[in-house]
Each structure stands twice: as C-alpha cells, then as structure tokens.
Amino acid sequence: MSNFLQSVRGALILGVVVGIIGVLAILFAEPFYQRIVFIFMVNLIAVIGLQVFMGNADITNYGHISFMGIAAYAVAILATPVAIKKTALATAPFGLGTIELGLPAAILIALAVTVLIAFLVGTMLVRQSGTPASIATLALLVIVHVVIMNWVDLTRGPRAIYGIPVKATLGLATICAILAIVAARLFRDSSWGLQLRAASENIAAASAMGVRIKRLRLVAWVVSAAICGVAGILFALFVGTISPKSFYFDLTFLTLAMLVVGGAYSVSGAVLGSIVVTFGFEIMRYLENGPQIAGLKLPTMFGLTGIFLGAIIVLCMILRPRGLVGDDEIDEIWRRRAKSRERSEISAKASGATQ
C-alpha cells in the first residue's frame, strides 16, 4: 500500500506542474498561446503513451502515432454531422455516411477500435525483440498512413476531413494529461512494470523466473495505444479538421525527441522532455521567421526547428544518454538526496561528538 501511495504522490507532483501550466494558460494567455499549450498537452499525452511501452519494454517504438491517427479518424467519422458527410463522406462504407453519434459514444467506440487494432497487432509484434520489433513498429506507422491515404471512401484520402465538432478544451486536455501521468506511473511501479523492465535487462533470467514476457509486453502495448488514442481524439475535437500528414513522421520524431531528451525510463522524463522540447521548439519557430529583436532584424532561417530537434537529440545522446532525468522519477531522486543529507548530518554530528 505504501508503494502505491508513493506512486500516486509522485504522479501528482508531476500532475500539479502540468496543471499549473494549463491553469495559467487558461487564465492569462491569449488564444494563440492557449492553442500552443493545448498542442503541448496532446503531445505530452502521446509521449506518456510512448513511455508506457518503450520505457518499460525497452523497445524503440516508431508506431505510436499511428494509434493517434486511428482514434482521430474514428471519432471524426462517427461524430461529424450527417449534413457535412453528404459532401465530405458521401460514399463512406458500412453506412457510416448516414450515421452521426453523440460525442460520448463516438469517443468510446473510437477508443475501442484503437485498442482492438492494438491488440491484434500486438499479438504479433510482442514476439519480436530489439531491432526487429522496432522495424515492425515503423512498418505499422507506414501501413496505417498508406491505408488512410488510399481508403478514399472512408478517410477522404489525402484530403482533410472537416466539420468535426470542436468540443475539446484546454481544461479537458489538462485533466487528461494528468490522468495519463497517473496511469503511466502506476503501471511503471506495478509488478507488471517491474517484471517488464527486469525482462528488458535479461530476457533469459526473467523467463527462467517465470515472467510472461510476451503477455506483459502486450499489456504495455495496448495501454500505450489507448493513451495515444486519447491524444488523437483530443486533437481531432480541438482542431476540427484532420489529414494524414497530421499523424506521420513529423509528429513521430517530435514526440520521440521529447521522450529521449527527458529520459525514456521514467514518467518524469516524459513530462520534463515534453516541456523542454516544446519550449525550445517554439523559440526556434519564432526565430525561424526572421523576427526583429532589440532593433536588429534577423534573417529568415527556414528549417531551424528541424536543426534544433536533431541537435538536441545528438547532444542528449552524448552528454546524457539516459535523458535529463535518467531512470528514476523526480520524487525518487528527491527522497534519495534527502536521505543522503540526513546521513551526512548524522555522520557530521557523530564525528563532532567524538572530537
């Protein structure tokens, strides 16, 4: 019970930080900056979903954004008003062009479809390890993108689906991000998470101890997909229009950079990396347009954001291979340092008493 409470307490510390960012943006930020913070929350949820599988199974996952796309398209197809579908999705199969569901039902079905696809894919993917598994996740990303691009009757192909109800708010996104943090931390500190990380260290030893590696990987994979699905649904219900390019390589590498920079092996790393990369990315995007600073007109530098992402990943791999946080959560680091200070104080008092 004490471990559970420590996990919840540690998750809530991160949740408070994220909550403060969301509340400050709601109360004081202009709509443009609120939009940036909303996208940050969506990306944060996707990064947390990525961490659940990649950080515990120690398998690089390039396919997590595909589940964002599946959930986003599912909720868009189900919740878009029929009046708009008559022009946008007039030839949709399975009678979907004549169906309009309420948002609660559309969201639940979208998540169910995402989880089902994740389960079916996961039963095959978890049989692989290392590089083959990573290549399989990359193949998943490409396959989902190709299906979305070519199933024109259902997805409109390369054209955007529009008319999606704009119902998501920054407050809702903030709450979902906090819940995702709690869920990821509880999974990380659970017996499943501990066994999965032990298996990533030594598969043979874990198997000999009776750890069901494939089953645990499948659980982590499905939980990861569900969290990423939530991010996709929020994105669709906030932007109101989606297209295949919204869920492909650009977002894949951005979220991977966030996790790598912060540290893939802890939820704290996912949160910290998302904050650092988002802040740096927005600064680079501002400088990219050639702004005037202190009377000095800077030149236009297109591609600066890409250079920033590449540079920060390279620097992190050189200077901090395990990320800014490393393998531990922030609250664990604080407790360890507090105990170290206590031991130092006790040792100092003891040495003073003997003199």
Order of alpha helices (4+ residues) and beta strands (2+ residues): alpha-alpha-alpha-alpha-alpha-alpha-alpha-alpha-alpha-alpha-alpha-alpha-alpha-beta-beta-alpha-alpha
